[in-house]
Amino acid sequence: MIYIYDLLLNFQDKERLVEFFEWKQDDVLEHVKRIPLFFVPSIDMDNFCFADVKVDHDFLDTIKGKTLLYKKKKGILYGCLFCDLNRVVALEFSKMGDIIARSCLLLDEESEVIDGARGLEETVVPYKVLEKSSGVSFLTRQEEFCQRYLCKEIRSLYEKNDTDMFLYLYEELFGVDNSSLSEKYEKLMDGIKNHYDSSYQNLFQIVRLSYSKK
């Protein structure tokens, strides 16, 4: 382990690793004064980037209180960087060892961290994979927001038995058919989760417009 100094991080929730080119102007960036860095094998790096993992308490004790921020009295209690000489990810953990948030680095800063990691010995980080990644998403950050929004909206309409709006949205995509309401629900949810494209973006706009008219 070594320390890396003076970084900008953009911690987002653990569900998605947001690449630096998708950072938004209104994102809350953390100006990190100091953060520990660990060199890990690529298989571990994949899990830290994309899976839901839980590290053990011994590792938490190693990093506790060592991530400091500029202009804030309190730092990040359990934070660190992982690197496999190909990429770098910053993680924040809960006191139980679960991942709270992830951050990529700016391209030039990532390159400097990789250079700093050369020559380090690999660290064996004890952890459990709680849930495997379903794969890297090819959707943009905005598309993933719309996807999650539509899933919640369709589920809410179905559970509240709001059939008029539910059927209107379904027929916008699939037209009129003789499927049962539950079959229509499954078809809609499968499409949103597994086959998201521009047609679902249009559906998102319809839903948002319906709320603006209320």
Salt bridges, closest charged atoms under 4 A:
ASP6 OD1 - HIS31 NE2 2.56
GLU22 OE1 - ARG16 NH1 3.02
ASP27 OD2 - ARG141 NH1 2.78
GLU30 OE1 - LYS72 NZ 3.24
ASP46 OD1 - ARG87 NH2 2.01
ASP52 OD1 - LYS14 NZ 3.34
ASP98 OD2 - LYS54 NZ 3.40
ASP115 OD1 - ARG118 NE 3.47
GLU144 OE1 - ARG16 NE 2.47
ASP177 OD1 - LYS184 NZ 3.13
ASP190 OD2 - HIS195 NE2 3.50
